Amino acid sequence: MKAIISTFALTIVLSVICMAQFEKGSIELSLVGMAGAQKSTAEYKTFAFASTSIDLFVAEYISIEPQVDVLFNPLGPPAESIIGNISGSQRIANSNIAFFVKAGYGRGNSAIYPMTSEMTPRHVVDGWNVGIVDVGGGIKYLISNRAALKIEANFREETFPTIFYYFSPYGQVNTYEADVTDSNIALLIGFSIFL
């Protein structure tokens, strides 16, 4: 946590002396998130989701984007994932608005979005065995040459093995393992700082 705070502070200091562009060699540091609550039968459960990424522009408008996600909730350990994205950003001429799209694949240690009424991420047995497809797009509103507000519509598909239990008519408990796929759509809001 101390490393994340130090990196964030250094980014802010460096952004004062750097100019933002979507050109080869540019770097963009982003933090997006969402928070919410879900009502189960008796009570509300809260959660917070945060995602940070570093866009490394390898060509004009095109970047490689390593992304780290964490779902925090009060009922269990955080769910984490690491994703590698390819993204593209295009600024509208003479405007503070830029559009972006991204797509990538990664791995996680659990299903990261709250899926059950108890709001507990589904942790799987073997560690980082959740396959994640991540696709998103949205708008960046540049508030200066060094910073932007960011809104992203995000689609995420997670596939992971799980064990199913069923009972035979003769009272036997049988199990089988199969992959489960969850699809999630979310609206993420955050900001970017350009180095």
N, CA and C atoms as a LAMMPS dump frame, in Angstrom:
ITEM: TIMESTEP
0
ITEM: NUMBER OF ATOMS
585
ITEM: BOX BOUNDS ff ff ff
-5.0000000000000000e+02 5.0000000000000000e+02
-5.0000000000000000e+02 5.0000000000000000e+02
-5.0000000000000000e+02 5.0000000000000000e+02
ITEM: ATOMS id mol type element x y z
1 1 1 N 0.824 -1.183 0
2 1 2 C 0 0 0
3 1 3 C 0.877 1.258 0
4 2 1 N 1.979 1.216 0.765
5 2 2 C 2.887 2.354 0.82
6 2 3 C 3.494 2.611 -0.562
7 3 1 N 3.791 1.536 -1.3
8 3 2 C 4.361 1.685 -2.643
9 3 3 C 3.359 2.331 -3.59
10 4 1 N 2.084 1.962 -3.474
11 4 2 C 1.047 2.545 -4.33
12 4 3 C 0.908 4.034 -4.041
13 5 1 N 0.884 4.41 -2.763
14 5 2 C 0.758 5.817 -2.387
15 5 3 C 1.977 6.604 -2.854
16 6 1 N 3.174 6.035 -2.701
17 6 2 C 4.393 6.705 -3.15
18 6 3 C 4.398 6.892 -4.66
19 7 1 N 3.991 5.865 -5.402
20 7 2 C 3.918 5.96 -6.86
21 7 3 C 2.927 7.024 -7.281
22 8 1 N 1.772 7.059 -6.628
23 8 2 C 0.747 8.047 -6.949
24 8 3 C 1.262 9.466 -6.679
25 9 1 N 1.925 9.679 -5.528
26 9 2 C 2.464 10.998 -5.189
27 9 3 C 3.528 11.431 -6.193
28 10 1 N 4.412 10.51 -6.582
29 10 2 C 5.44 10.812 -7.568
30 10 3 C 4.808 11.17 -8.91
31 11 1 N 3.751 10.47 -9.28
32 11 2 C 3.042 10.751 -10.532
33 11 3 C 2.493 12.169 -10.538
34 12 1 N 1.901 12.593 -9.439
35 12 2 C 1.348 13.948 -9.365
36 12 3 C 2.459 14.989 -9.493
37 13 1 N 3.568 14.77 -8.8
38 13 2 C 4.679 15.72 -8.877
39 13 3 C 5.23 15.792 -10.295
40 14 1 N 5.448 14.639 -10.917
41 14 2 C 5.985 14.621 -12.277
42 14 3 C 5.012 15.213 -13.286
43 15 1 N 3.717 15.07 -13.043
44 15 2 C 2.742 15.574 -14.003
45 15 3 C 2.755 17.091 -14.09
46 16 1 N 3.262 17.764 -13.076
47 16 2 C 3.328 19.224 -13.103
48 16 3 C 4.306 19.7 -14.17
49 17 1 N 5.343 18.913 -14.426
50 17 2 C 6.364 19.363 -15.373
51 17 3 C 6.279 18.664 -16.736
52 18 1 N 5.32 17.775 -16.917
53 18 2 C 5.198 17.03 -18.173
54 18 3 C 3.948 17.456 -18.932
55 19 1 N 3.936 17.24 -20.234
56 19 2 C 2.772 17.568 -21.064
57 19 3 C 2.123 16.279 -21.556
58 20 1 N 0.786 16.292 -21.651
59 20 2 C 0.044 15.083 -22.021
60 20 3 C -0.234 15.051 -23.515
61 21 1 N 0.066 13.934 -24.131
62 21 2 C -0.25 13.703 -25.531
63 21 3 C -0.489 12.211 -25.715
64 22 1 N -1.184 11.845 -26.787
65 22 2 C -1.386 10.44 -27.122
66 22 3 C -0.399 10.062 -28.227
67 23 1 N 0.883 10.348 -28.001
68 23 2 C 1.914 10.11 -28.998
69 23 3 C 2.854 9.011 -28.519
70 24 1 N 3.584 8.434 -29.461
71 24 2 C 4.557 7.403 -29.139
72 24 3 C 5.505 7.912 -28.062
73 25 1 N 5.725 7.085 -27.024
74 25 2 C 6.601 7.453 -25.93
75 25 3 C 5.878 8.107 -24.76
76 26 1 N 4.624 8.479 -24.93
77 26 2 C 3.86 9.083 -23.837
78 26 3 C 3.412 8.008 -22.848
79 27 1 N 3.156 8.437 -21.611
80 27 2 C 2.691 7.535 -20.561
81 27 3 C 1.472 8.151 -19.895
82 28 1 N 0.457 7.326 -19.649
83 28 2 C -0.759 7.765 -18.973
84 28 3 C -1.029 6.834 -17.792
85 29 1 N -1.184 7.395 -16.611
86 29 2 C -1.503 6.637 -15.41
87 29 3 C -2.972 6.87 -15.084
88 30 1 N -3.774 5.797 -14.98
89 30 2 C -5.21 5.922 -14.744
90 30 3 C -5.626 5.193 -13.481
91 31 1 N -6.635 5.747 -12.831
92 31 2 C -7.291 5.108 -11.697
93 31 3 C -8.79 5.271 -11.901
94 32 1 N -9.502 4.16 -11.997
95 32 2 C -10.961 4.193 -12.124
96 32 3 C -11.55 3.288 -11.056
97 33 1 N -12.812 3.493 -10.766
98 33 2 C -13.438 2.664 -9.757
99 33 3 C -14.932 2.81 -9.727
100 34 1 N -15.532 2.016 -8.872
101 34 2 C -16.96 2.112 -8.616
102 34 3 C -17.186 1.658 -7.187
103 35 1 N -18.258 2.125 -6.618
104 35 2 C -18.653 1.706 -5.28
105 35 3 C -20.15 1.472 -5.318
106 36 1 N -20.623 0.613 -4.45
107 36 2 C -22.046 0.348 -4.478
108 36 3 C -22.521 -0.428 -3.283
109 37 1 N -23.783 -0.713 -3.321
110 37 2 C -24.412 -1.501 -2.274
111 37 3 C -25.446 -2.408 -2.918
112 38 1 N -25.665 -3.528 -2.299
113 38 2 C -26.668 -4.471 -2.781
114 38 3 C -27.508 -4.88 -1.582
115 39 1 N -28.811 -4.89 -1.769
116 39 2 C -29.696 -5.277 -0.683
117 39 3 C -29.989 -6.762 -0.804
118 40 1 N -29.655 -7.502 0.232
119 40 2 C -30.058 -8.904 0.294
120 40 3 C -31.372 -8.946 1.067
121 41 1 N -31.789 -10.103 1.491
122 41 2 C -33.091 -10.217 2.141
123 41 3 C -33.195 -9.403 3.418
124 42 1 N -32.106 -9.208 4.151
125 42 2 C -32.211 -8.554 5.448
126 42 3 C -31.369 -7.286 5.596
127 43 1 N -30.356 -7.09 4.753
128 43 2 C -29.468 -5.962 4.991
129 43 3 C -28.768 -5.528 3.713
130 44 1 N -28.138 -4.352 3.785
131 44 2 C -27.336 -3.853 2.68
132 44 3 C -25.892 -4.3 2.847
133 45 1 N -25.261 -4.632 1.754
134 45 2 C -23.84 -4.965 1.731
135 45 3 C -23.155 -3.942 0.829
136 46 1 N -21.997 -3.478 1.213
137 46 2 C -21.289 -2.491 0.421
138 46 3 C -20.03 -3.106 -0.184
139 47 1 N -19.541 -2.478 -1.258
140 47 2 C -18.299 -2.92 -1.89
141 47 3 C -17.649 -1.727 -2.574
142 48 1 N -16.372 -1.855 -2.869
143 48 2 C -15.633 -0.859 -3.643
144 48 3 C -14.707 -1.601 -4.593
145 49 1 N -14.645 -1.124 -5.825
146 49 2 C -13.81 -1.72 -6.862
147 49 3 C -12.86 -0.644 -7.365
148 50 1 N -11.576 -0.959 -7.463
149 50 2 C -10.588 -0.017 -7.985
150 50 3 C -9.734 -0.712 -9.038
151 51 1 N -9.411 0.042 -10.083
152 51 2 C -8.576 -0.476 -11.154
153 51 3 C -7.548 0.596 -11.509
154 52 1 N -6.303 0.208 -11.585
155 52 2 C -5.266 1.146 -11.996
156 52 3 C -4.529 0.575 -13.21
157 53 1 N -4.125 1.459 -14.094
158 53 2 C -3.416 1.016 -15.294
159 53 3 C -2.391 2.063 -15.698
160 54 1 N -1.4 1.607 -16.446
161 54 2 C -0.39 2.491 -17.017
162 54 3 C -0.413 2.257 -18.521
163 55 1 N -0.777 3.294 -19.276
164 55 2 C -0.777 3.211 -20.737
165 55 3 C 0.591 3.629 -21.254
166 56 1 N 1.253 2.736 -21.955
167 56 2 C 2.549 3.014 -22.569
168 56 3 C 2.305 3.117 -24.073
169 57 1 N 2.327 4.335 -24.599
170 57 2 C 2.005 4.549 -26.012
171 57 3 C 3.167 4.082 -26.883
172 58 1 N 2.917 3.032 -27.66
173 58 2 C 3.94 2.43 -28.519
174 58 3 C 3.878 2.97 -29.942
175 59 1 N 2.795 3.629 -30.276
176 59 2 C 2.603 4.295 -31.562
177 59 3 C 1.615 5.425 -31.315
178 60 1 N 1.479 6.302 -32.266
179 60 2 C 0.518 7.387 -32.084
180 60 3 C -0.874 6.808 -31.866
181 61 1 N -1.503 7.169 -30.747
182 61 2 C -2.854 6.765 -30.339
183 61 3 C -2.962 5.328 -29.84
184 62 1 N -1.931 4.496 -29.958
185 62 2 C -2 3.082 -29.574
186 62 3 C -1.107 2.829 -28.359
187 63 1 N -1.667 2.121 -27.345
188 63 2 C -0.877 1.859 -26.143
189 63 3 C -1.039 0.426 -25.665
190 64 1 N -0.032 -0.025 -24.923
191 64 2 C -0.085 -1.274 -24.173
192 64 3 C -0.44 -0.871 -22.749
193 65 1 N -1.406 -1.569 -22.149
194 65 2 C -1.958 -1.129 -20.872
195 65 3 C -1.999 -2.255 -19.848
196 66 1 N -0.961 -2.412 -19.025
197 66 2 C -1.066 -3.354 -17.906
198 66 3 C -2.069 -2.794 -16.884
199 67 1 N -2.936 -3.652 -16.362
200 67 2 C -4.025 -3.219 -15.472
201 67 3 C -4.08 -4.119 -14.246
202 68 1 N -4.239 -3.54 -13.062
203 68 2 C -4.378 -4.276 -11.806
204 68 3 C -5.711 -3.883 -11.188
205 69 1 N -6.535 -4.869 -10.83
206 69 2 C -7.867 -4.634 -10.263
207 69 3 C -7.962 -5.245 -8.873
208 70 1 N -8.719 -4.572 -8.002
209 70 2 C -8.971 -5.086 -6.658
210 70 3 C -10.424 -4.795 -6.296
211 71 1 N -11.127 -5.814 -5.782
212 71 2 C -12.473 -5.638 -5.242
213 71 3 C -12.372 -5.746 -3.731
214 72 1 N -12.695 -4.651 -3.044
215 72 2 C -12.694 -4.625 -1.584
216 72 3 C -14.111 -4.843 -1.096
217 73 1 N -14.286 -5.665 -0.08
218 73 2 C -15.595 -5.788 0.541
219 73 3 C -15.409 -6.175 1.995
220 74 1 N -16.392 -5.905 2.821
221 74 2 C -16.22 -6.138 4.254
222 74 3 C -16.346 -7.592 4.685
223 75 1 N -16.684 -8.497 3.774
224 75 2 C -16.981 -9.875 4.166
225 75 3 C -15.877 -10.879 3.883
226 76 1 N -14.786 -10.452 3.29
227 76 2 C -13.751 -11.426 2.99
228 76 3 C -12.524 -10.764 2.419
229 77 1 N -11.543 -11.577 2.031
230 77 2 C -10.323 -11.016 1.462
231 77 3 C -10.61 -10.365 0.111
232 78 1 N -9.783 -9.41 -0.307
233 78 2 C -10.017 -8.77 -1.601
234 78 3 C -9.8 -9.747 -2.746
235 79 1 N -10.538 -9.521 -3.821
236 79 2 C -10.348 -10.275 -5.058
237 79 3 C -9.435 -9.443 -5.954
238 80 1 N -8.451 -10.093 -6.599
239 80 2 C -7.456 -9.366 -7.38
240 80 3 C -7.323 -9.972 -8.768
241 81 1 N -6.937 -9.121 -9.728
242 81 2 C -6.66 -9.62 -11.07
243 81 3 C -5.616 -8.739 -11.744
244 82 1 N -4.938 -9.328 -12.716
245 82 2 C -3.946 -8.63 -13.533
246 82 3 C -4.313 -8.888 -14.988
247 83 1 N -4.414 -7.812 -15.78
248 83 2 C -4.866 -7.904 -17.168
249 83 3 C -3.904 -7.134 -18.061
250 84 1 N -3.634 -7.673 -19.241
251 84 2 C -2.859 -6.964 -20.259
252 84 3 C -3.791 -6.505 -21.364
253 85 1 N -3.9 -5.209 -21.581
254 85 2 C -4.792 -4.643 -22.592
255 85 3 C -4.001 -3.99 -23.724
256 86 1 N -4.625 -3.927 -24.875
257 86 2 C -4.198 -3.056 -25.972
258 86 3 C -5.281 -1.995 -26.063
259 87 1 N -4.879 -0.715 -26.137
260 87 2 C -5.89 0.338 -26.17
261 87 3 C -5.535 1.387 -27.211
262 88 1 N -6.564 2.129 -27.584
263 88 2 C -6.397 3.221 -28.527
264 88 3 C -7.141 4.447 -28.025
265 89 1 N -6.512 5.613 -28.156
266 89 2 C -7.123 6.875 -27.746
267 89 3 C -7.041 7.85 -28.899
268 90 1 N -8.119 8.57 -29.151
269 90 2 C -8.159 9.552 -30.234
270 90 3 C -8.801 10.831 -29.72
271 91 1 N -8.033 11.901 -29.739
272 91 2 C -8.548 13.208 -29.31
273 91 3 C -9.256 13.881 -30.468
274 92 1 N -10.405 14.482 -30.179
275 92 2 C -11.13 15.255 -31.187
276 92 3 C -10.379 16.567 -31.389
277 93 1 N -10.14 16.943 -32.643
278 93 2 C -9.383 18.154 -32.95
279 93 3 C -10.032 19.378 -32.303
280 94 1 N -9.205 20.25 -31.734
281 94 2 C -9.65 21.494 -31.09
282 94 3 C -10.684 21.259 -30.011
283 95 1 N -10.524 20.167 -29.261
284 95 2 C -11.486 19.81 -28.228
285 95 3 C -10.763 19.246 -27.016
286 96 1 N -11.431 19.246 -25.884
287 96 2 C -10.892 18.623 -24.674
288 96 3 C -11.358 17.187 -24.523
289 97 1 N -11.979 16.635 -25.531
290 97 2 C -12.55 15.287 -25.447
291 97 3 C -11.736 14.311 -26.285
292 98 1 N -11.473 13.153 -25.695
293 98 2 C -10.817 12.049 -26.405
294 98 3 C -11.634 10.779 -26.168
295 99 1 N -11.787 9.981 -27.199
296 99 2 C -12.452 8.691 -27.085
297 99 3 C -11.38 7.61 -26.929
298 100 1 N -11.735 6.519 -26.242
299 100 2 C -10.78 5.421 -26.117
300 100 3 C -11.519 4.085 -26.139
301 101 1 N -10.803 3.059 -26.561
302 101 2 C -11.278 1.667 -26.517
303 101 3 C -10.121 0.817 -26.012
304 102 1 N -10.459 -0.328 -25.41
305 102 2 C -9.425 -1.239 -24.945
306 102 3 C -9.959 -2.663 -24.97
307 103 1 N -9.041 -3.616 -25.078
308 103 2 C -9.391 -5.034 -25.023
309 103 3 C -8.182 -5.784 -24.486
310 104 1 N -8.456 -6.81 -23.664
311 104 2 C -7.338 -7.552 -23.114
312 104 3 C -7.747 -8.844 -22.458
313 105 1 N -6.739 -9.552 -21.969
314 105 2 C -6.932 -10.831 -21.292
315 105 3 C -6.034 -10.852 -20.065
316 106 1 N -6.512 -11.523 -19.006
317 106 2 C -5.709 -11.634 -17.803
318 106 3 C -6.143 -12.782 -16.926
319 107 1 N -5.604 -12.801 -15.713
320 107 2 C -5.887 -13.849 -14.733
321 107 3 C -6.257 -13.194 -13.407
322 108 1 N -7.075 -13.914 -12.635
323 108 2 C -7.47 -13.431 -11.323
324 108 3 C -7.488 -14.549 -10.311
325 109 1 N -7.559 -14.166 -9.028
326 109 2 C -7.603 -15.171 -7.973
327 109 3 C -9.024 -15.48 -7.529
328 110 1 N -10.005 -14.785 -8.096
329 110 2 C -11.416 -15.061 -7.797
330 110 3 C -12.279 -14.286 -8.769
331 111 1 N -13.564 -14.616 -8.81
332 111 2 C -14.499 -13.822 -9.598
333 111 3 C -14.582 -12.464 -8.912
334 112 1 N -14.243 -11.41 -9.626
335 112 2 C -13.963 -10.143 -8.975
336 112 3 C -15.192 -9.281 -8.72
337 113 1 N -16.253 -9.47 -9.463
338 113 2 C -17.454 -8.674 -9.215
339 113 3 C -18.337 -9.376 -8.2
340 114 1 N -19.049 -8.615 -7.384
341 114 2 C -19.95 -9.246 -6.411
342 114 3 C -21.063 -9.982 -7.147
343 115 1 N -21.163 -11.27 -6.924
344 115 2 C -22.119 -12.077 -7.674
345 115 3 C -23.164 -12.726 -6.774
346 116 1 N -22.913 -12.826 -5.481
347 116 2 C -23.839 -13.505 -4.594
348 116 3 C -24.552 -12.492 -3.724
349 117 1 N -25.65 -12.905 -3.115
350 117 2 C -26.389 -11.978 -2.261
351 117 3 C -25.58 -11.583 -1.042
352 118 1 N -24.583 -12.356 -0.681
353 118 2 C -23.729 -12.01 0.455
354 118 3 C -22.592 -11.081 0.055
355 119 1 N -22.459 -10.767 -1.241
356 119 2 C -21.434 -9.868 -1.753
357 119 3 C -20.017 -10.396 -1.538
358 120 1 N -19.837 -11.67 -1.395
359 120 2 C -18.511 -12.246 -1.216
360 120 3 C -17.982 -12.707 -2.562
361 121 1 N -16.774 -12.278 -2.961
362 121 2 C -16.228 -12.783 -4.219
363 121 3 C -16.09 -14.3 -4.162
364 122 1 N -16.298 -14.942 -5.291
365 122 2 C -16.146 -16.392 -5.35
366 122 3 C -14.671 -16.724 -5.46
367 123 1 N -14.085 -17.16 -4.399
368 123 2 C -12.68 -17.557 -4.454
369 123 3 C -12.6 -19 -4.941
370 124 1 N -11.625 -19.262 -5.766
371 124 2 C -11.456 -20.596 -6.322
372 124 3 C -10.231 -21.242 -5.698
373 125 1 N -10.164 -22.541 -5.795
374 125 2 C -9.22 -23.309 -4.997
375 125 3 C -7.762 -23.112 -5.396
376 126 1 N -7.463 -23.119 -6.665
377 126 2 C -6.072 -23.202 -7.11
378 126 3 C -5.401 -21.863 -7.361
379 127 1 N -5.86 -20.804 -6.734
380 127 2 C -5.184 -19.517 -6.878
381 127 3 C -5.601 -18.762 -8.112
382 128 1 N -4.652 -18.392 -8.932
383 128 2 C -4.881 -17.5 -10.071
384 128 3 C -5.376 -18.277 -11.291
385 129 1 N -6.519 -18.934 -11.164
386 129 2 C -7.027 -19.739 -12.279
387 129 3 C -8.338 -19.206 -12.849
388 130 1 N -8.623 -17.928 -12.656
389 130 2 C -9.782 -17.303 -13.286
390 130 3 C -9.294 -16.593 -14.544
391 131 1 N -9.786 -17.024 -15.711
392 131 2 C -9.457 -16.359 -16.967
393 131 3 C -10.384 -15.168 -17.172
394 132 1 N -9.823 -14.025 -17.561
395 132 2 C -10.61 -12.795 -17.666
396 132 3 C -10.437 -12.173 -19.05
397 133 1 N -11.559 -11.916 -19.712
398 133 2 C -11.585 -11.126 -20.942
399 133 3 C -12.153 -9.769 -20.549
400 134 1 N -11.448 -8.698 -20.9
401 134 2 C -11.827 -7.348 -20.497
402 134 3 C -11.917 -6.452 -21.728
403 135 1 N -13.083 -5.836 -21.958
404 135 2 C -13.292 -4.947 -23.1
405 135 3 C -13.972 -3.684 -22.581
406 136 1 N -13.496 -2.539 -23.02
407 136 2 C -14.108 -1.298 -22.552
408 136 3 C -13.914 -0.17 -23.538
409 137 1 N -14.617 0.9 -23.29
410 137 2 C -14.5 2.092 -24.108
411 137 3 C -15.171 3.248 -23.395
412 138 1 N -14.789 4.447 -23.796
413 138 2 C -15.396 5.592 -23.143
414 138 3 C -14.816 6.903 -23.588
415 139 1 N -14.913 7.87 -22.682
416 139 2 C -14.525 9.242 -22.958
417 139 3 C -13.545 9.724 -21.895
418 140 1 N -12.524 10.443 -22.361
419 140 2 C -11.619 11.163 -21.466
420 140 3 C -11.868 12.66 -21.701
421 141 1 N -12.155 13.384 -20.634
422 141 2 C -12.317 14.831 -20.722
423 141 3 C -11.061 15.458 -20.148
424 142 1 N -10.247 16.055 -21.02
425 142 2 C -8.969 16.615 -20.601
426 142 3 C -9.202 17.945 -19.882
427 143 1 N -8.911 17.968 -18.579
428 143 2 C -9.08 19.191 -17.805
429 143 3 C -7.833 20.062 -17.857
430 144 1 N -6.735 19.492 -18.33
431 144 2 C -5.498 20.227 -18.596
432 144 3 C -4.668 19.353 -19.524
433 145 1 N -3.469 19.816 -19.847
434 145 2 C -2.576 18.992 -20.666
435 145 3 C -1.979 17.846 -19.871
436 146 1 N -2.232 17.801 -18.56
437 146 2 C -1.653 16.785 -17.697
438 146 3 C -2.669 15.871 -17.026
439 147 1 N -3.961 16.167 -17.142
440 147 2 C -4.953 15.372 -16.407
441 147 3 C -6.264 15.287 -17.18
442 148 1 N -6.986 14.194 -16.94
443 148 2 C -8.278 13.984 -17.595
444 148 3 C -9.22 13.246 -16.654
445 149 1 N -10.492 13.563 -16.759
446 149 2 C -11.527 12.761 -16.12
447 149 3 C -11.898 11.655 -17.092
448 150 1 N -12.276 10.492 -16.577
449 150 2 C -12.455 9.318 -17.437
450 150 3 C -13.74 8.597 -17.06
451 151 1 N -14.557 8.27 -18.061
452 151 2 C -15.757 7.457 -17.872
453 151 3 C -15.646 6.28 -18.83
454 152 1 N -15.803 5.073 -18.287
455 152 2 C -15.627 3.86 -19.101
456 152 3 C -16.805 2.914 -18.942
457 153 1 N -17.363 2.481 -20.059
458 153 2 C -18.312 1.364 -20.065
459 153 3 C -17.471 0.109 -20.24
460 154 1 N -17.622 -0.855 -19.321
461 154 2 C -16.726 -2.005 -19.295
462 154 3 C -17.51 -3.31 -19.317
463 155 1 N -17.071 -4.226 -20.172
464 155 2 C -17.597 -5.591 -20.208
465 155 3 C -16.48 -6.511 -19.769
466 156 1 N -16.805 -7.402 -18.857
467 156 2 C -15.807 -8.321 -18.312
468 156 3 C -16.41 -9.72 -18.257
469 157 1 N -15.663 -10.697 -18.775
470 157 2 C -16.108 -12.079 -18.721
471 157 3 C -15.054 -12.88 -17.97
472 158 1 N -15.51 -13.605 -16.948
473 158 2 C -14.613 -14.394 -16.11
474 158 3 C -14.991 -15.866 -16.211
475 159 1 N -14.013 -16.715 -16.466
476 159 2 C -14.242 -18.146 -16.561
477 159 3 C -13.369 -18.848 -15.53
478 160 1 N -14.001 -19.717 -14.736
479 160 2 C -13.251 -20.389 -13.673
480 160 3 C -13.869 -21.757 -13.402
481 161 1 N -13.033 -22.714 -12.937
482 161 2 C -13.543 -24.047 -12.618
483 161 3 C -14.279 -24.034 -11.282
484 162 1 N -15.305 -24.823 -11.169
485 162 2 C -16.003 -24.972 -9.896
486 162 3 C -16.503 -26.411 -9.775
487 163 1 N -16.778 -26.817 -8.566
488 163 2 C -17.275 -28.17 -8.306
489 163 3 C -18.773 -28.089 -8.019
490 164 1 N -19.532 -28.898 -8.721
491 164 2 C -20.979 -28.967 -8.514
492 164 3 C -21.319 -30.234 -7.734
493 165 1 N -22.272 -30.103 -6.83
494 165 2 C -22.736 -31.235 -6.036
495 165 3 C -24.176 -31.526 -6.412
496 166 1 N -24.505 -32.811 -6.541
497 166 2 C -25.908 -33.179 -6.763
498 166 3 C -26.17 -34.502 -6.048
499 167 1 N -27.406 -34.701 -5.733
500 167 2 C -27.817 -35.883 -4.971
501 167 3 C -28.584 -36.83 -5.876
502 168 1 N -28.211 -38.089 -5.813
503 168 2 C -28.918 -39.09 -6.608
504 168 3 C -30.212 -39.478 -5.884
505 169 1 N -31.129 -40.093 -6.592
506 169 2 C -32.364 -40.538 -5.935
507 169 3 C -32.11 -41.564 -4.83
508 170 1 N -30.923 -42.153 -4.802
509 170 2 C -30.598 -43.183 -3.814
510 170 3 C -29.833 -42.614 -2.623
511 171 1 N -29.753 -41.254 -2.508
512 171 2 C -29.118 -40.626 -1.367
513 171 3 C -27.617 -40.433 -1.49
514 172 1 N -27.038 -40.738 -2.653
515 172 2 C -25.601 -40.549 -2.828
516 172 3 C -25.306 -39.099 -3.237
517 173 1 N -24.199 -38.598 -2.734
518 173 2 C -23.739 -37.271 -3.142
519 173 3 C -22.72 -37.455 -4.256
520 174 1 N -22.974 -36.854 -5.382
521 174 2 C -22.066 -36.933 -6.522
522 174 3 C -21.518 -35.541 -6.824
523 175 1 N -20.329 -35.493 -7.372
524 175 2 C -19.729 -34.207 -7.737
525 175 3 C -19.194 -34.287 -9.16
526 176 1 N -19.111 -33.128 -9.775
527 176 2 C -18.408 -33.015 -11.048
528 176 3 C -17.865 -31.594 -11.158
529 177 1 N -16.785 -31.461 -11.891
530 177 2 C -16.158 -30.156 -12.075
531 177 3 C -16.455 -29.651 -13.473
532 178 1 N -16.759 -28.357 -13.567
533 178 2 C -17.022 -27.729 -14.856
534 178 3 C -16.628 -26.257 -14.766
535 179 1 N -16.377 -25.658 -15.924
536 179 2 C -16.081 -24.232 -15.958
537 179 3 C -17.37 -23.432 -15.887
538 180 1 N -17.33 -22.353 -15.134
539 180 2 C -18.437 -21.41 -15.021
540 180 3 C -17.974 -20.107 -15.646
541 181 1 N -18.834 -19.444 -16.403
542 181 2 C -18.515 -18.15 -16.994
543 181 3 C -19.506 -17.113 -16.502
544 182 1 N -18.988 -16.03 -15.922
545 182 2 C -19.794 -14.892 -15.494
546 182 3 C -19.493 -13.73 -16.414
547 183 1 N -20.52 -13.01 -16.832
548 183 2 C -20.352 -11.798 -17.632
549 183 3 C -20.851 -10.616 -16.817
550 184 1 N -20.092 -9.532 -16.836
551 184 2 C -20.416 -8.354 -16.043
552 184 3 C -20.312 -7.103 -16.898
553 185 1 N -21.23 -6.177 -16.695
554 185 2 C -21.169 -4.869 -17.337
555 185 3 C -21.143 -3.833 -16.229
556 186 1 N -20.242 -2.844 -16.346
557 186 2 C -20.117 -1.829 -15.298
558 186 3 C -19.77 -0.487 -15.912
559 187 1 N -20.109 0.572 -15.201
560 187 2 C -19.708 1.925 -15.554
561 187 3 C -18.65 2.36 -14.546
562 188 1 N -17.437 2.618 -15.038
563 188 2 C -16.315 2.998 -14.183
564 188 3 C -16.027 4.489 -14.357
565 189 1 N -15.724 5.158 -13.261
566 189 2 C -15.44 6.587 -13.286
567 189 3 C -14.101 6.816 -12.597
568 190 1 N -13.271 7.695 -13.173
569 190 2 C -11.982 7.95 -12.566
570 190 3 C -11.253 9.098 -13.231
571 191 1 N -9.93 9.045 -13.18
572 191 2 C -9.113 10.102 -13.75
573 191 3 C -7.815 9.518 -14.29
574 192 1 N -7.177 10.303 -15.144
575 192 2 C -5.868 9.946 -15.701
576 192 3 C -4.907 11.098 -15.499
577 193 1 N -3.648 10.759 -15.29
578 193 2 C -2.576 11.738 -15.218
579 193 3 C -1.556 11.359 -16.286
580 194 1 N -1.142 12.343 -17.077
581 194 2 C -0.218 12.095 -18.17
582 194 3 C 1.2 12.477 -17.75
583 195 1 N 2.126 11.564 -18.017
584 195 2 C 3.544 11.821 -17.681
585 195 3 C 4.301 12.219 -18.922
